[in-house]
Amino acid sequence: MPSIFNTSKPRQFDFKPRYYSEEKERIEELKRRIGEDSASDEERSERIREAFERKRPNKNKAGNKLLTGSKVLMYALLVLLLVFLISNVKVLIF
């Protein structure tokens, strides 16, 4: 039953952000690994391999791609079509 004197309190603000930070996770992993003093040769080589992979440029980026076979084929067909059209125009003119 509603009352004039008994008001309800406002709700508490409870916001928990949800995001993923790859850099933060990598730093935490490095801190955890540094804490482990007994690293075997395999673990060391794995760490070195991961470090090189992180620094190696990604081959899937658009700027690093070379011409693929389908693009080369498309350009070759386009050039052949243009040569054919130009040669036919010269034949028709003369």
C-alpha positions as CSV (number, residue, x, y, z in Angstrom):
1,M,0.0,0.0,0.0
2,P,1.5,3.4,-1.0
3,S,2.5,5.7,1.7
4,I,3.3,9.4,1.8
5,F,6.1,9.2,4.4
6,N,7.7,5.9,3.3
7,T,9.5,6.6,0.1
8,S,11.7,4.1,-1.7
9,K,15.4,4.7,-2.0
10,P,17.0,5.1,-5.4
11,R,18.8,2.2,-6.9
12,Q,22.6,2.0,-6.6
13,F,24.6,2.5,-9.7
14,D,26.2,-0.8,-10.6
15,F,28.0,-0.6,-13.9
16,K,30.6,-3.2,-14.8
17,P,32.4,-2.3,-18.1
18,R,32.9,-5.2,-20.6
19,Y,35.8,-4.8,-22.9
20,Y,38.7,-6.8,-24.1
21,S,42.2,-5.4,-24.1
22,E,44.6,-7.6,-26.0
23,E,47.6,-5.5,-24.9
24,K,46.5,-5.7,-21.2
25,E,46.1,-9.4,-21.4
26,R,49.5,-9.8,-23.0
27,I,51.1,-7.7,-20.3
28,E,49.5,-9.7,-17.6
29,E,50.7,-12.9,-19.3
30,L,54.2,-11.6,-19.4
31,K,54.0,-10.6,-15.7
32,R,52.8,-14.1,-14.8
33,R,55.6,-15.7,-16.8
34,I,58.3,-13.5,-15.2
35,G,57.0,-14.7,-11.8
36,E,57.8,-18.2,-12.8
37,D,61.5,-18.7,-12.1
38,S,61.7,-22.3,-13.3
39,A,61.2,-21.9,-17.0
40,S,62.3,-24.8,-19.1
41,D,64.1,-24.6,-22.5
42,E,60.8,-25.4,-24.3
43,E,59.0,-22.6,-22.5
44,R,61.8,-20.1,-23.3
45,S,61.8,-21.1,-27.0
46,E,58.0,-20.8,-27.0
47,R,58.2,-17.3,-25.6
48,I,60.8,-16.3,-28.1
49,R,58.7,-17.7,-31.0
50,E,55.6,-15.8,-29.8
51,A,57.6,-12.5,-29.6
52,F,58.8,-12.9,-33.1
53,E,55.3,-13.7,-34.4
54,R,53.9,-10.6,-32.7
55,K,56.6,-8.4,-34.4
56,R,56.3,-10.1,-37.8
57,P,54.0,-8.1,-40.1
58,N,50.7,-9.8,-40.8
59,K,50.5,-11.3,-44.3
60,N,46.7,-10.8,-44.4
61,K,46.8,-7.0,-44.3
62,A,45.7,-5.4,-47.5
63,G,48.9,-3.4,-47.9
64,N,51.1,-6.4,-47.8
65,K,49.2,-8.5,-50.3
66,L,50.8,-9.3,-53.7
67,L,48.6,-9.7,-56.7
68,T,46.7,-12.9,-56.5
69,G,46.2,-15.2,-59.4
70,S,42.6,-14.2,-60.0
71,K,43.6,-10.5,-60.2
72,V,46.4,-11.2,-62.6
73,L,44.1,-13.2,-64.8
74,M,41.5,-10.4,-64.7
75,Y,44.1,-7.7,-65.7
76,A,45.4,-9.9,-68.5
77,L,41.9,-10.5,-69.9
78,L,41.3,-6.7,-69.7
79,V,44.5,-5.9,-71.6
80,L,43.7,-8.5,-74.2
81,L,40.2,-7.1,-74.6
82,L,41.5,-3.6,-75.1
83,V,44.1,-4.8,-77.6
84,F,41.4,-6.6,-79.5
85,L,39.1,-3.6,-79.5
86,I,41.9,-1.2,-80.6
87,S,43.0,-3.6,-83.4
88,N,39.4,-3.9,-84.6
89,V,38.9,-0.1,-84.6
90,K,42.1,0.3,-86.8
91,V,40.7,-2.3,-89.2
92,L,37.4,-0.5,-89.4
93,I,39.0,2.9,-90.0
94,F,41.4,1.8,-92.7
